[in-house]
Structure formats: C-alpha cells, structure tokens
Amino acid sequence: MNNSLASFFYPKLPNIIGHRGAYNLAPENTLISFRKAAQLGATWIEIDVRLSSDKIPVVFHDNDVDRTTDGQGPVQSFTLRALQKLDAGSHYHSDFSGEKVPTLLQTITLCIELNLGLNIEIKPNFGQATETVTAILATINPFQEQLRGNVLFSSFNLLCLKNLINLCPEWPRALLVNDLNNDWLTKTKALECYALNPNYKCLSSIEDIKSILNSGLRIIPFTVNQSSIAKNLLGLGVHSIITDDLGSLNLLKNYEI
C-alpha cells in the first residue's frame, strides 16, 4: 500500500461494484441507472468521465455519442448544454426516453444522497489527459469529507494517473489493464497505485492472482457477469468484482471469503 494516501481515503471496497450503474437494467452511465443500482443494494458503482467541449466533466463512456444517444459525433464536439439536449435513454428502452447525460457534479451529488461509492474511470478525449484530471479534481475535491473512503480513480491512461499523483496524491488510484504483461508491476509501483483493475479474463491462474496480491495491490477485475466466476475469484482473494449483472451477483455482496 502506498503511503501518499491519507488514511481516511482508503476505499471501503464492497465485493460487488455496479458497472456504469445497473448496466443490464437501465441505460448506462445515467442517473436512473445509478438509482437502480442503489435500489438493488449496490454500495458502489463504476462510472466513466470525460470532458465536453466547454471542459465540463460528464459521465460518458464512448468517444462518440452515437451508440448511447440520439446524436452523432465526438463527445468533445458537444458543449454541456448540447449534450444534455440528447436523449440518453431511448437506445436502451422507450421507458427511459428523455434520460440525460449527467455531469460528474450531478453524479457526485446523487451518490452522496444514496451513499454510493464511486470507481471513477478517467477517459480523456485525445490530448486532454491533464485538463481532464484537473477538471475532475476541481469538481470532486470540495466533497472530500462527504466522500471519504468512497472514491477510487482508475484509468488505462498512464498520464492521467501521473497527473493525479502530482495534483492530489491522497486520492487512491488503480491501473486498468487488459492483460498481465511484464509491465503491470513496474507501472503500478511508479504510479503508487492502490489497486490493479484487470480484465477478468487475464486472471487465468491462481499464480496470477497471488503475484498481484503479493505486490500489495487490491484486485478489482472487470466485467464479471457469471456468479460462479465471481464466487471463484472472490474465494481466491480478489477484493471486488465489477459487473453488469447486479441483479444476480449482488447476492454475493456479503460473500465471506
């Protein structure tokens, strides 16, 4: 565990974290999805954050708006006002028509209300790593007291994690990886990471898990949607599971290892 974290910033990680809210039951990365996750008993959710064209942190996964809204084009070409005119619910089901793209501020406010912890994945638009981190920190830092123990930042982008160390080292960080190559240990140590968030498919052996645990890192794999796999990973020492299927896997939220 790195020493730069203030003790009260250590995340109180649950066994189960809802991927983009309640991914299988509501439109991803929307306020209704976060509310649904809380209704299902989740205590943490994972969200994605990037910037609008006017540099406001918004909760959105893709580079483009096409897949999850009725708009077209890169997120970074839309002002916040234009983004929030889009329908971010109808693509999922007509029952969610009119759901909006939320800001990070709206999401933080709701999560404090619902007592939801946040795994915030930083997804910078091209060339915007530094300004994305700066804008996110400006939004979240006023809520440090309310969010103590309830935030973990993660990213595939090494520059984002490096900027977090430079600007606000007390927030915990996790490196996202799709495979366990020879660099994960070097990178997590250099970035003073609290956790490694790997694609669960690369945790192919007990030895893989032991090597991560022996480094002092927490393990938070994504995206596990089968309860048998989740139970096995938790039994092997994995700390949390990120899942689309909160309805099924939330049965494991009090699973004893």
N, C-alpha and C positions, 0 to 999 in steps of 0.2 A: 504494500500500500504506500502511495507516495505521501510525503509529508507536507505538501503545499495546501492540502485541504484543511479548512477549519473543521473541527470535529463535528459540529452540528450540520455540516454539509454532506456527511456520509449518507448515501441514499439508503432509505429503508425499503429495500427491494422486495417485492412480492414474488411468489412463484410464477404468477401469470401476468403478462402485460398485453393489453389490447392493441393490436396493430392498426394504426390510423383510426383508433376508436374501436367501434364494433364493426369491423370490416365486412363481415358476412351478413350483417343485419341492417346496415344503414350506409348511405353514401360516405365514402372515406373522407377523413380529414374535415369533417363538418361538425358544427356544434351539436346537431341532433345525434351524430354518431358517438360523440363524447358522452352525451347524456345517456344514450342507450348502453354504453359500456358501464357506466356507473350503476344503472338500473340492474344490470346483470351481475353486479357485485365486484366488478373490477376496481382495484385501488390505484392502478397505474395505467396510462396509455402511452403509446408511441405516436409521435407526430413528425411531420416534415415541414421545414421552414425555409423559405427563400424570399427574395425581395421583389416588390412591384417596381414599376418604372420610376415611381417617385420615392423609392427607397424605404417603403414600409414593410416590415416583416409580416408575411402572410403564410397561412398554413396550407401548403400545396406540395404535392409530390413531384409531378412531371415537369419537364422543361416547358411543355406546351399545354394549353388549356383544353385541347381538342377532346381527349379521352373522357374527362370527367365534368365537362360543362357544355353549354350550347354555343360556346365561342370557338374561335380558331386563332392560332398564333402563339408565340412565346409568351410566357408569363411576364417576362421583363419588358414586354412592349405595352403592357396594360398599366395604367395608373390604378391606385387602390379603388378609386371611385368606379372606374370602368370594370375592374374585376368583380366588384360587388354588385354590379348590374347583371352579371352572368347567372344562369341557373345551374347550380352545382348539385342538384338532386335528381332531376328527371332522368338522367342517364341510368340511374340505379332503379328507380321505380317512380311512377307518376304520383304515388303517395307523398313523395319528397320534393315535389315540384316547388321551385322557388327558394330552395335552400341556398345559402350564400357561401362564398369563400370567406372564411373567418380570418381576422388578423390574429397575430400572436397575442396581442393585448387582450382581445376578446376571449381567446382561449385560456390565457392565464387566469383571467377574472372568473371564468366559469369553473375552471379546475380548482381554484381556491374555494369557491362556493360548494363544489361537490366533493372536496377533499380527495382529489385525484392527483397522483404523482405524474410527472412528465419525463419521458425519454424524448428529448428534442433532437431529431436528426437535422443537422445543418446541411442544406443542399444549395450551395451557392450557384447563381447563374454564372455563366462563363466570365472569368476575370473579376468576379465580385467577392472573393473569399474574405478579404479583410473588411470591406464595408458591410458584408452580411453579418459577420460576427459582431462588429461594432454596433450595428443597429439592433441586433438581438439583445446584446448586453444592456444597451440603453433602455430597452423595453422591460427586461426582466429584473435588473438589479434593484429597482425600487421595491420589489416584492421578496427580497431575500429572507426577511423574517418569516413571512407567511409560507414560504416555500422551503423552509429548512428541512433537509432530508427527503425532499420530494422532487428533485430535479437531477437528471443525468443528461449531459450533452453527448452526442455521438456524431461521427462523420466518417465517410470514406476519404474525405479531403484532408490531407495532412496539414496544409496551410491553415485551414480553419481551426484545427486543434492546436496548432502552434500559436495562433493568434489568441486563442482562449487562455493559454498559459501566460502570454505576455500581458494581456489586458485584465484578466480576472482569474488568477490561478486557483482560487479557492473552490470554484465550481468543479465538480467531478466530470471526467472525460472518459469516453470509450472510443476505441478504434473499431470501425466496421470493416470486415473483410469477407471476401467471397471464397478464399482458400487459405490454407495454413502453409504459406511458403516460408522460406527461411528468414524472412524479414520481420515477421509479426512481433517477435520478442524485442528486437532492436528498436523498432518503431514505437512500441508501447512504452518502453523504458525512456526513450528520448522525449516522448510526449507526456510523460508522467501520468499515464492512463490509470484509471481506477478499474476499468473493465475492458474485455475484448468481446465484441458483438459479431460472432461469425455466422455465416450461412450454416444452418444446422447440418447440411449435407456433407460439410467438410470435417465434421466430428466423427470420423469413420472408425475410430478405435478408442479403447479405454486409455491407451497411451497418449493420444492427442489431448484428451481432457486432463489427464494427470499433468502433462507438461505445462498446460496453461495454468492450472491450479497451483503447481509448484512455483510458478513465477510470481505468485501473489495476486494475480488478476481474478476478478469476478468474470464469470462466463454468462453471456446473455445471448443465446442463439436466436436467429430468425429463420424463416417463419414456419413454426411447427404447428401443424393442423391435425395431427393424429394423436389421440390421448395415449396410445401405447408408446409412441416415440417420446412424447413429453415425459411420461412417467419414468421411462428408462433413463433419459438424460438427467432428470432431477435426482434419480437414485444414484447416478454416477458422480454427483457433486455439482452439476450445473445450477446456477443460482436463480435464474429467471428464464422464462420462456416467452417469446413474443409470438402471438398467434392471431390468425384471422378468426378462429372459431371459439370465441369467448363462451358461447352457449354450452359447448361441450367441455372445453378444457378448464373452464372456471371451477369445475368440480375438483380440480387438483390444487386450488388456491391454498388450501390448508394441508396439502400433502406433506407428510412427515418423512424426511429422508432417513 
